[in-house]
Amino acid sequence: MTEHTMTRRRAATRARILDAAAAVFAEKGLHGATIDDLVTAAGYTRGAFYSNFDTKEDVFDALFEQQSAYMVDLVREAVEGTPAEEFDLALITTVLERLRPAALTWYLIHTEFVLHAMRNEDAGRRLYEHSARFEREFADVLLLALERLGRRPRLAPAQLADVLSSLYLKALAQEASPGAPPREDFDTILPTVLLGLSEELGPED
């Protein structure tokens, strides 16, 4: 077996473990899940696990980073892939609807990370780093979306990203809570807030 083949197989194993870990952590939480749970869900042995990760916390970190990047990438692809003349607020609503299944899992993982960070200083540092990177990337996408709409933010891009992501997390929290009615108005609230916190570009822009 060539080194290239081994590298590809290892990458595939890592990806499969991360895919399985999303469901395991969402169901059992970081502290409730075990390495055996992860490898069983992925269909691998402990040997395969330890060839890619040292601890379940390593899996959790990698999963959170992967899912956060996926969320931003999906929005970015929708924005960049739509011609400026066809771009409107309805597209944002469509993207939010497409995000919902993945976003609910991401919300559960995010909540687990926050709880872990409150009790572990190192986890708190890692969460801050992940969150700061997510905020920067999300802010870049928001700027592009506003530009396509012929608008600019009324406040710093990072602040706008923080406001909108906080609203999104609140809506996901309600949807993820058993017995709580979903926020059916959220798809209209977020675009409205985006318009309220931005202004039309002037002639000089």
C-alpha positions in Angstrom: 0.0 0.0 0.0 1.5 3.4 -1.0 1.8 6.3 1.3 -0.7 8.2 -0.8 -3.3 5.4 -0.4 -2.7 5.2 3.3 -3.2 9.0 3.7 -6.4 8.8 1.8 -7.7 5.9 3.8 -6.8 7.7 7.1 -8.6 10.8 5.9 -11.6 8.7 5.0 -11.5 7.1 8.5 -11.3 10.4 10.2 -14.2 11.8 8.2 -16.4 8.8 9.0 -15.6 9.1 12.7 -16.5 12.8 12.7 -19.8 12.1 10.8 -20.7 9.4 13.4 -19.7 11.7 16.3 -22.2 14.4 15.3 -25.1 12.1 16.1 -23.4 10.6 19.2 -22.5 13.9 20.8 -25.9 15.4 19.9 -27.7 12.5 21.7 -25.4 11.8 24.7 -23.3 15.0 25.1 -19.6 15.3 25.5 -19.4 13.7 28.9 -22.0 11.1 28.3 -20.4 9.8 25.1 -17.6 7.3 25.2 -14.9 6.3 22.7 -16.6 3.0 22.3 -19.8 4.9 21.4 -17.9 6.8 18.7 -16.2 3.8 17.2 -19.3 1.7 17.3 -21.3 4.3 15.5 -18.6 4.7 12.9 -18.1 1.0 12.4 -14.4 1.0 13.4 -12.2 -0.3 16.2 -10.4 1.6 18.9 -7.2 1.2 16.9 -8.7 3.2 14.0 -9.8 5.9 16.5 -6.4 6.2 18.1 -4.7 6.5 14.7 -6.6 9.7 14.2 -7.4 11.1 17.6 -6.0 11.0 21.1 -9.2 11.7 23.1 -12.9 12.2 22.6 -12.3 15.9 23.3 -10.1 16.0 20.2 -13.0 14.6 18.2 -15.4 17.1 19.7 -13.1 20.0 18.9 -12.6 18.8 15.3 -16.3 18.2 14.9 -17.3 21.7 16.2 -14.7 23.3 13.8 -16.0 21.3 10.9 -19.7 22.0 11.5 -19.1 25.7 12.0 -17.1 25.9 8.8 -19.9 24.0 7.0 -22.5 26.5 8.2 -20.5 29.5 6.9 -19.6 27.7 3.7 -23.2 26.9 2.8 -24.2 30.5 3.2 -21.1 31.7 1.3 -21.8 29.4 -1.6 -25.4 30.6 -1.9 -24.3 34.2 -1.9 -21.4 33.8 -4.3 -23.3 31.5 -6.6 -26.2 33.9 -7.1 -25.9 36.7 -9.7 -26.2 40.2 -8.1 -29.3 41.0 -10.1 -31.0 37.9 -8.7 -30.0 38.3 -5.1 -32.7 39.3 -2.6 -33.8 38.7 0.9 -35.9 35.7 -0.2 -32.6 33.9 -0.9 -31.5 34.3 2.7 -34.8 32.7 3.9 -34.2 29.8 1.5 -30.7 29.3 2.8 -31.8 29.3 6.4 -34.4 26.6 5.6 -31.7 24.5 4.0 -29.4 25.0 7.0 -32.0 24.0 9.6 -31.3 20.2 9.9 -27.5 20.7 10.2 -28.0 23.8 12.3 -30.0 22.0 15.0 -27.1 19.5 15.4 -24.6 22.3 15.4 -26.6 24.1 18.1 -26.5 21.0 20.3 -22.8 20.6 19.8 -22.3 24.4 20.4 -24.2 24.2 23.7 -22.2 21.2 24.8 -19.0 23.2 24.1 -20.2 26.2 26.1 -21.0 24.0 29.1 -17.6 22.3 28.9 -15.9 25.7 28.5 -17.5 27.0 31.7 -15.8 24.2 33.7 -12.5 23.9 31.8 -10.1 26.8 31.2 -8.4 25.1 28.2 -11.8 24.4 26.6 -12.8 28.0 27.2 -9.7 29.2 25.3 -10.5 26.8 22.4 -14.1 27.9 22.3 -13.0 31.5 22.1 -10.7 30.8 19.2 -13.4 28.8 17.4 -16.0 31.5 18.0 -13.7 34.3 16.9 -12.8 32.5 13.7 -16.5 31.8 13.0 -17.4 35.4 13.6 -14.8 36.7 11.2 -15.8 34.3 8.5 -19.5 35.0 9.0 -18.9 38.7 9.0 -17.2 38.4 5.6 -20.2 36.6 4.2 -22.6 39.2 5.6 -20.6 42.0 4.0 -20.8 40.2 0.6 -24.5 39.6 1.0 -25.2 43.3 1.9 -23.1 44.4 -1.0 -25.2 42.2 -3.3 -28.3 44.0 -1.8 -26.7 47.4 -2.4 -26.3 48.0 1.3 -23.7 48.4 4.0 -23.8 47.7 7.8 -24.6 50.5 10.2 -22.2 48.9 12.8 -19.0 47.0 12.7 -19.3 43.7 10.6 -18.2 41.6 13.6 -20.9 43.2 15.7 -23.5 42.5 13.0 -22.4 38.9 12.8 -22.7 38.6 16.6 -26.2 40.0 16.6 -27.5 37.8 13.8 -25.8 34.6 15.1 -27.2 35.2 18.6 -30.7 35.5 17.1 -30.2 32.3 15.1 -29.0 30.5 18.2 -32.0 31.6 20.2 -34.4 30.4 17.5 -32.5 27.0 17.3 -32.7 26.7 21.1 -36.5 27.0 21.0 -36.7 24.5 18.1 -34.4 22.0 19.9 -36.4 22.1 23.1 -39.0 19.3 23.4 -42.5 20.7 23.7 -41.6 24.2 22.6 -43.2 25.5 19.4 -40.8 26.4 16.6 -40.1 30.0 15.8 -42.1 30.1 12.6 -41.5 33.9 12.3 -37.8 33.6 12.4 -37.3 33.5 8.7 -38.9 36.9 8.5 -37.3 38.3 11.7 -33.6 37.8 10.6 -34.0 39.5 7.2 -35.9 42.4 8.9 -33.1 42.8 11.4 -30.5 42.7 8.7 -32.2 45.5 6.9 -32.6 47.5 10.1 -28.9 47.3 10.9 -27.8 48.3 7.4 -28.3 51.2 5.0 -28.4 51.7 1.3 -25.1 52.4 -0.4 -24.7 56.1 -1.4 -23.6 57.4 -4.8 -20.1 57.8 -3.5 -19.9 54.1 -2.6 
